[in-house]
Amino acid sequence: PMGSERMEMRKRQMSTSQESPGAAQAQHSTGNRGSNACCFCWCCCCSCSCLTVRNQEEERARRTSHELQAEAVPNCEESPAPTLEEVNAWAQSFDKLMLTPAGRNAFREFLRTEFSEENMLFWMACEELKQESNRSVIEEKARLIYEDYISILSPKEVSLDSRVREVINRNMLEPSQHTFDDAQLQIYTLMHRDSYPRFMNSAIYKDLLRSLSEKPIEA
């Protein structure tokens, strides 16, 4: 959806100013959208001014960008080095890029340079949730995904439209493996339309392709 793409563009444009604690505090003082959020509801849509939430926001503002980045970037997936054939296949479609751990890792590296790695992390977390069958584990993972990527208080919040957020808030009343399906599809589409074309023209992809092309063919 175009709305999410525009939000993503604004997010990248503001990334430099958001890295400094002072900018985060300025944003809070001028009417941050989380300032009226209530800590007692999932949707954060009520109009009360909750002291607990304000304290959480102020604490986040004081933390350095280095600390936030360290929390936001877990280890990449384990995978063998990609072959030239695989890397060429990534250019054929976004689906082929996302099918392999090596492709996802390379794309994540690119997203990190654009301050939008949370899109891939959210997508991967949703994939992991779908593999769960234990109800208590599903509920816990759904809660963590909500706090990490949906909550407006999170530095890793992904760009979703209001319709999808409403669906998530309803689904959180009784979480399942498919609580975030609509949101996952929207973020997948956003990465496909917005980030994938730039990745194919990036130095990260071209350098990887060149290094494999120049590698001697083993007998």
Disulfide bonds with the S-S distance in Angstrom:
none
